[in-house]
Amino acid sequence: MKIVAIIQARMSSTRLPEKVLADIGGRPMLYRVVERVRLTPAIAEVIVATSTDASDEPIALYCKKQGFSCFRGDLSDVLARYYHAARAYRADVIVRITADCPLHDPAVIQKVVRAFDPQKHDYVSNVLPPTYPDGLDTEVFSFATLERMHTEAVLPSEREHVTFYITNHPECFRIHNVPYTEDLHTYRWVVDRPQDLVFAQAVYSHFGEKSFGMEDILALLREQPELCKLNEGIQRNEGHAAALQADHEYRSHSN
Protein backbone atom coordinates (compact mmCIF):
# COMPACT_ATOMS: atom_id res chain seq x y z
CA MET A 1 0.00 0.00 0.00
CA LYS A 2 1.70 3.17 -1.23
CA ILE A 3 0.97 6.21 0.94
CA VAL A 4 1.61 9.51 -0.83
CA ALA A 5 1.40 13.00 0.67
CA ILE A 6 0.16 15.59 -1.80
CA ILE A 7 0.81 19.21 -0.83
CA GLN A 8 -1.30 21.71 -2.75
CA ALA A 9 0.47 24.99 -3.51
CA ARG A 10 -0.22 28.12 -5.54
CA MET A 11 1.20 31.63 -5.82
CA SER A 12 -2.13 33.42 -6.30
CA SER A 13 -3.41 33.33 -2.72
CA THR A 14 -5.85 36.21 -2.27
CA ARG A 15 -5.03 37.24 1.30
CA LEU A 16 -1.26 36.77 1.13
CA PRO A 17 -0.05 36.46 -2.48
CA GLU A 18 3.10 34.40 -3.12
CA LYS A 19 3.08 33.21 0.48
CA VAL A 20 4.28 29.69 -0.36
CA LEU A 21 7.72 31.08 -1.22
CA ALA A 22 7.80 33.63 1.61
CA ASP A 23 10.90 33.47 3.77
CA ILE A 24 10.65 31.68 7.11
CA GLY A 25 13.93 31.34 8.95
CA GLY A 26 16.00 31.64 5.79
CA ARG A 27 14.00 29.13 3.75
CA PRO A 28 10.83 29.43 1.63
CA MET A 29 7.68 28.28 3.40
CA LEU A 30 7.24 25.50 0.84
CA TYR A 31 10.60 24.06 1.85
CA ARG A 32 9.55 24.06 5.50
CA VAL A 33 6.32 22.21 4.73
CA VAL A 34 7.88 19.60 2.43
CA GLU A 35 10.74 18.83 4.80
CA ARG A 36 8.42 18.41 7.78
CA VAL A 37 6.03 16.16 5.88
CA ARG A 38 9.00 14.09 4.67
CA LEU A 39 9.79 13.26 8.30
CA THR A 40 6.57 11.23 8.56
CA PRO A 41 7.67 7.56 8.60
CA ALA A 42 4.50 6.16 7.02
CA ILE A 43 4.69 8.37 3.93
CA ALA A 44 6.45 6.83 0.94
CA GLU A 45 6.54 9.93 -1.27
CA VAL A 46 5.82 13.64 -1.02
CA ILE A 47 4.41 15.49 -4.04
CA VAL A 48 3.94 19.22 -4.50
CA ALA A 49 0.78 19.73 -6.58
CA THR A 50 0.69 23.15 -8.21
CA SER A 51 -1.05 24.43 -11.32
CA THR A 52 -0.16 24.80 -14.99
CA ASP A 53 -0.93 28.52 -14.74
CA ALA A 54 2.01 30.80 -15.54
CA SER A 55 1.73 32.34 -12.08
CA ASP A 56 2.85 29.04 -10.57
CA GLU A 57 5.99 28.69 -12.67
CA PRO A 58 8.14 29.86 -9.69
CA ILE A 59 6.84 26.91 -7.64
CA ALA A 60 7.69 24.42 -10.38
CA LEU A 61 11.16 25.93 -10.81
CA TYR A 62 11.81 25.88 -7.08
CA CYS A 63 10.74 22.24 -6.83
CA LYS A 64 13.07 21.34 -9.69
CA LYS A 65 15.93 23.18 -8.00
CA GLN A 66 15.31 21.39 -4.69
CA GLY A 67 14.62 17.99 -6.20
CA PHE A 68 11.03 17.97 -4.95
CA SER A 69 8.54 15.88 -6.91
CA CYS A 70 6.11 18.28 -8.58
CA PHE A 71 2.84 17.72 -10.41
CA ARG A 72 1.05 20.47 -12.33
CA GLY A 73 -2.69 20.50 -12.95
CA ASP A 74 -5.74 22.72 -13.00
CA LEU A 75 -5.53 25.98 -11.05
CA SER A 76 -9.11 26.22 -9.77
CA ASP A 77 -10.17 22.57 -9.90
CA VAL A 78 -7.92 21.41 -7.08
CA LEU A 79 -9.84 18.15 -6.74
CA ALA A 80 -8.94 17.24 -10.33
CA ARG A 81 -5.34 18.23 -9.59
CA TYR A 82 -5.25 15.82 -6.66
CA TYR A 83 -6.86 13.03 -8.65
CA HIS A 84 -4.45 13.26 -11.56
CA ALA A 85 -1.44 13.67 -9.25
CA ALA A 86 -2.45 10.58 -7.28
CA ARG A 87 -2.89 8.61 -10.51
CA ALA A 88 0.45 9.77 -11.86
CA TYR A 89 2.29 8.65 -8.72
CA ARG A 90 0.23 5.47 -8.27
CA ALA A 91 -0.97 6.38 -4.79
CA ASP A 92 -3.11 3.88 -2.92
CA VAL A 93 -3.64 6.25 0.00
CA ILE A 94 -3.45 10.03 -0.16
CA VAL A 95 -2.45 12.36 2.67
CA ARG A 96 -3.74 15.85 1.95
CA ILE A 97 -1.63 18.73 3.23
CA THR A 98 -1.71 22.41 2.27
CA ALA A 99 1.42 24.47 1.63
CA ASP A 100 0.50 27.13 4.19
CA CYS A 101 1.32 24.93 7.19
CA PRO A 102 5.04 25.43 7.97
CA LEU A 103 4.55 24.35 11.59
CA HIS A 104 3.03 20.97 10.77
CA ASP A 105 4.13 18.14 13.04
CA PRO A 106 5.23 14.82 11.49
CA ALA A 107 4.05 13.05 14.65
CA VAL A 108 0.53 14.40 14.15
CA ILE A 109 0.52 13.38 10.50
CA GLN A 110 1.79 9.93 11.46
CA LYS A 111 -0.95 9.54 14.05
CA VAL A 112 -3.70 10.34 11.56
CA VAL A 113 -2.17 8.11 8.87
CA ARG A 114 -1.86 5.20 11.29
CA ALA A 115 -5.51 5.62 12.28
CA PHE A 116 -6.54 5.01 8.67
CA ASP A 117 -7.63 1.43 8.02
CA PRO A 118 -8.73 0.89 4.40
CA GLN A 119 -10.91 -2.01 5.53
CA LYS A 120 -12.84 0.27 7.89
CA HIS A 121 -12.43 3.83 6.63
CA ASP A 122 -12.83 5.88 3.48
CA TYR A 123 -11.63 9.09 5.11
CA VAL A 124 -9.75 9.88 8.32
CA SER A 125 -8.83 13.35 9.53
CA ASN A 126 -8.25 15.48 12.60
CA VAL A 127 -10.67 18.22 11.49
CA LEU A 128 -14.18 16.76 11.95
CA PRO A 129 -14.34 18.41 14.39
CA PRO A 130 -11.00 20.23 14.72
CA THR A 131 -9.23 19.93 18.07
CA TYR A 132 -5.64 20.48 16.92
CA PRO A 133 -4.22 23.95 16.24
CA ASP A 134 -5.19 25.42 12.87
CA GLY A 135 -2.22 24.57 10.67
CA LEU A 136 -1.94 20.92 11.68
CA ASP A 137 -4.86 19.78 9.52
CA THR A 138 -4.31 16.28 8.14
CA GLU A 139 -6.67 14.35 5.87
CA VAL A 140 -6.17 10.76 4.71
CA PHE A 141 -8.27 8.91 2.15
CA SER A 142 -8.04 6.04 -0.30
CA PHE A 143 -7.58 6.49 -4.02
CA ALA A 144 -11.03 4.97 -4.52
CA THR A 145 -12.49 7.71 -2.32
CA LEU A 146 -10.60 10.38 -4.25
CA GLU A 147 -11.82 8.91 -7.53
CA ARG A 148 -15.40 8.95 -6.29
CA MET A 149 -15.12 12.58 -5.20
CA HIS A 150 -13.59 13.52 -8.55
CA THR A 151 -16.39 11.76 -10.43
CA GLU A 152 -19.36 12.94 -8.37
CA ALA A 153 -18.50 16.40 -7.01
CA VAL A 154 -20.04 19.28 -8.97
CA LEU A 155 -20.20 22.30 -6.65
CA PRO A 156 -17.39 24.86 -7.04
CA SER A 157 -16.53 24.52 -3.33
CA GLU A 158 -16.21 20.75 -3.72
CA ARG A 159 -13.83 21.15 -6.66
CA GLU A 160 -11.73 23.83 -4.93
CA HIS A 161 -11.55 22.48 -1.39
CA VAL A 162 -11.06 18.82 -2.37
CA THR A 163 -12.84 17.06 0.50
CA PHE A 164 -16.00 19.17 0.79
CA TYR A 165 -17.90 16.45 -1.06
CA ILE A 166 -17.26 14.12 1.87
CA THR A 167 -18.43 16.62 4.47
CA ASN A 168 -21.49 17.39 2.32
CA HIS A 169 -22.36 13.68 2.06
CA PRO A 170 -21.15 12.07 5.30
CA GLU A 171 -23.73 9.30 5.02
CA CYS A 172 -21.95 8.02 1.90
CA PHE A 173 -18.52 7.57 3.47
CA ARG A 174 -16.94 5.75 6.39
CA ILE A 175 -15.49 8.68 8.31
CA HIS A 176 -13.23 8.63 11.35
CA ASN A 177 -11.84 11.56 13.34
CA VAL A 178 -8.61 11.67 15.36
CA PRO A 179 -9.08 14.10 18.28
CA TYR A 180 -6.45 15.64 20.50
CA THR A 181 -6.66 15.15 24.26
CA GLU A 182 -7.90 18.73 24.66
CA ASP A 183 -9.47 21.31 22.37
CA LEU A 184 -6.75 23.51 20.86
CA HIS A 185 -8.56 24.51 17.67
CA THR A 186 -8.41 28.23 18.53
CA TYR A 187 -4.61 28.25 18.22
CA ARG A 188 -3.69 29.67 14.82
CA TRP A 189 -0.52 28.25 13.23
CA VAL A 190 -1.58 28.38 9.58
CA VAL A 191 -0.15 31.11 7.30
CA ASP A 192 -2.98 32.86 5.48
CA ARG A 193 -2.39 36.52 6.34
CA PRO A 194 0.67 38.74 6.94
CA GLN A 195 0.19 38.43 10.72
CA ASP A 196 0.35 34.64 10.42
CA LEU A 197 3.66 34.86 8.58
CA VAL A 198 5.07 37.03 11.37
CA PHE A 199 3.97 34.40 13.90
CA ALA A 200 5.57 31.53 11.98
CA GLN A 201 8.77 33.53 11.56
CA ALA A 202 8.85 34.17 15.31
CA VAL A 203 8.52 30.45 16.05
CA TYR A 204 11.32 29.53 13.66
CA SER A 205 13.45 32.36 15.04
CA HIS A 206 13.14 30.76 18.47
CA PHE A 207 13.88 27.16 17.45
CA GLY A 208 16.24 27.79 14.55
CA GLU A 209 17.11 24.57 12.73
CA LYS A 210 16.46 22.39 15.77
CA SER A 211 13.81 19.73 15.51
CA PHE A 212 10.53 20.83 17.09
CA GLY A 213 6.90 19.72 17.08
CA MET A 214 3.49 20.66 18.38
CA GLU A 215 4.30 20.11 22.05
CA ASP A 216 7.43 22.26 21.74
CA ILE A 217 5.43 25.11 20.21
CA LEU A 218 2.79 24.84 22.93
CA ALA A 219 5.55 25.04 25.56
CA LEU A 220 6.96 28.13 23.82
CA LEU A 221 3.55 29.80 23.83
CA ARG A 222 3.13 29.08 27.53
CA GLU A 223 6.49 30.78 28.13
CA GLN A 224 5.80 33.64 25.71
CA PRO A 225 2.00 34.05 25.50
CA GLU A 226 2.44 37.40 23.76
CA LEU A 227 3.30 35.50 20.58
CA CYS A 228 -0.33 34.42 20.28
CA LYS A 229 -1.33 38.07 19.99
CA LEU A 230 0.62 38.43 16.74
CA ASN A 231 -2.20 36.84 14.73
CA GLU A 232 -5.18 36.62 17.07
CA GLY A 233 -8.75 37.41 16.05
CA ILE A 234 -8.66 35.91 12.55
CA GLN A 235 -11.49 33.59 11.57
CA ARG A 236 -10.54 29.99 10.83
CA ASN A 237 -10.98 28.90 7.19
CA GLU A 238 -11.78 32.38 5.88
CA GLY A 239 -11.77 31.16 2.29
CA HIS A 240 -14.75 28.91 2.83
CA ALA A 241 -17.22 31.82 2.74
CA ALA A 242 -16.17 32.78 -0.79
CA ALA A 243 -16.43 29.15 -1.88
CA LEU A 244 -19.96 28.86 -0.53
CA GLN A 245 -20.91 32.07 -2.35
CA ALA A 246 -19.63 30.47 -5.56
CA ASP A 247 -21.90 27.49 -4.83
CA HIS A 248 -24.87 29.83 -4.50
CA GLU A 249 -24.10 31.42 -7.88
CA TYR A 250 -23.64 27.98 -9.43
CA ARG A 251 -27.03 26.83 -8.19
CA SER A 252 -28.66 30.06 -9.41
CA HIS A 253 -27.31 29.56 -12.92
CA SER A 254 -28.24 25.87 -12.90
CA ASN A 255 -31.90 26.52 -12.11
N, C-alpha and C positions, 0 to 999 in steps of 0.2 A: 504494500500500500504506500504509494508515493504522496507525501504531504508537502505541498508547495505553498509558501507564503506569497501573496500577491499584494504589492504596495501600490495603491493608486496615487498618481502624482500629476499635477498640472501647474503651469506658470500663471494662469489667468484667474487666480482666486480673487473674488470681488472685494473682500474686506482687507486683504493683505497680499496684493499682487507680488508674484515672484518669491513668495515666502519659502518655497521648498528648497531654494538655493541660498536663503539668508544665512548669514554667518552665526554660528553658535559655538563659542569656544574655539574659534580658528578653523572650523570645518562647516561646510554647508549642512543645513538641517537634514537633507536627504541622506547624506553620509551617516549622520547620527542614527537615523531611523533604520537604515539597512544594516548597519553594524550591530545594532542592538537586537534586531530580529534574527540575525545570523547566529546569535548566541543561544538560540532556542534549540535544544538537543533534538527534539522530535521533527524539526523541519529539515527536509532534504534539500530544498532549493528556495532561493529568494528571488523574486522577479519584480522589477519596477515596471508598472503598467502605465504608460503615458499615452498621449494622443499623437495622431499624425498631423495635427495642426502645426503650422510653422512656429507658433508661439512656444511650442514645447520642444523645439529643436535643441535649446540649451540643456534640457534634461537628458535627451538622448546622447548628446555629445559628452556630458559629464559621466553618464553611465559607461560609455565606451572607454573614456579615460581611466575610470576606476576599475574597469573589468566587471561591472555589475550587469547581470542579465537584464535586458530591457525589451519590452514588447510595446508596440505602438498600435493603437486602435482608435475607435471613434472618440471624439472629444466629449460630446454631451451624453451619448449612450454608454455610460460607464458599465452597465450590466453586460452589454455586448462585448465591451473591452475585456472584462473579466472572463467571459465565456471563451472567447477566442484565445486569450492568453493561456487559460487552463488547458485548452485543447492542444495548443502548440507545445506546451511543456509536459503533456501527458499526466496531468495531476489527477490523482484519485480523490484527494481531500484538499480543499482550499482553505487557507487561513487568510482572512481579509484584514488588512491593516491599511491605515491612511498615512500619507507622508507628512502630516502635520503633528506627529506624535513623537518628538525627539526624546521624551522621557519614558518611553515604553519600557516595561520590565520583562526580560526574557522568561523569568520565573512565572509571571502571570500568564504570558502566552502559553508556556508549557503546561500550566495547570488546566487551561481551557482546552488545549489540544488533547491532553490526556483524558479529559472528561468525555470526549467525543467517541462514541461507540457506533460504528456504521450499522450494526445489527439492531440498535435501539434508537438511534437519533438521525434526523435529517439535518438538524441545525443546533449548534451549541454556541452560546455566547456568554458574556458577562454584562450584558446591557439590557436584559429583559427580566426584571428592571435593573437599572445601573446601581451598583453599590461601590464600585471602584472609582478612583478619581477620573474625571474627564480627561482623556488622553491615554488611557490604558485599555480602550475598547478593543476587544478581540472577538472575532466571529469565525466559526469553523463550520464548514458544510461539505457535503459530498459533491462530486462532479454531477451526479444524477440530479441532485437538488438544484445546482446551478443551471443545468440544462433545462430543467422544468421552469425555473424562473425566467430564463432567457426566452423560452418558447411562449409562456403564458402572460407575462407582464406586459401591460399596455400603457399604464398611466405614466406621465413624464417623471413623476417622483420615483416610481418603481424602476425606471430605466436609469435615472441619475444616481439614486442612493442604494442601488444594488440589491439590498435585502428587504426593502420595503414590502415587496410582494409577500414575503413570509409573515411579516407583522400584520399585513392586511388580511391574510388568510391563515391564521394560526391553526384552524381546525383541519387544515390540509397537510400539516407537517408535524413531525415528531420533534418537539422543541424542548431543549433543556437549558437551564440557566445555572451559571456558576457564581454564587454570591460571595462577597467578602464577609469576614466575621463581624464587621460593623459597617454602617452606611457612610461612605466617604464620597458620595457622588457630587457633593457641592465643591470639592476641591477641583481647581481648574488647571490642568497641566497640558492641555492641547494648545497649539499655536494657530490662532485664527484671526487675531488682531495684533496691532503693534504692542499693546500692553502684555500680551501673552509671550511675545518674542523676548521682551525685556525680562520676564519671569524666567523663561527657559535659559536665557543667557546668564542670569544670576545663579541659577542652580549649577550650571556647568562651570561657572567661575569659581564656585565653592569647591566642587569635587575635582575639577581638572580632568585629567585622563584616568583617574582611578575608577575602578569598577563600582557602580552604585545601582541600587534598585529602589523599588517603591518604599520599603521600610526605611531606607537611608534618607530619602527625601522627606518622609513624614517626620523623622527625627530632626532633620534640619529645620523644618517648619515649626516644630515645637520650640527649638532653640531661638529661631528668628521669625516669629509670627508676622513681623512687618512685611515679609516677602509676599505673603498672601494678599496684601493690599495692592500689590503692583497691578493685578488684573482682576480684582474683585468686581462683582456687580454685572458681569456679562452673562447673558442667557445661554444656557447649554443648547447646542445644535441650532444656532441661529438660522442656518441655511434651510432648515426644514420648512419654515413659513413660506419662503419663496417657491419651494417645490410644490407645496400644497396649493398655492395660488395658480401655478401652472396646471395642476390637475383640474382645478375649477374651470379654467379657460378651455382645457381639452374637452371636458364634459359638455361645456356650452356649445362648442363647435360641432360636437358629435351628435347633439340632439337636433 
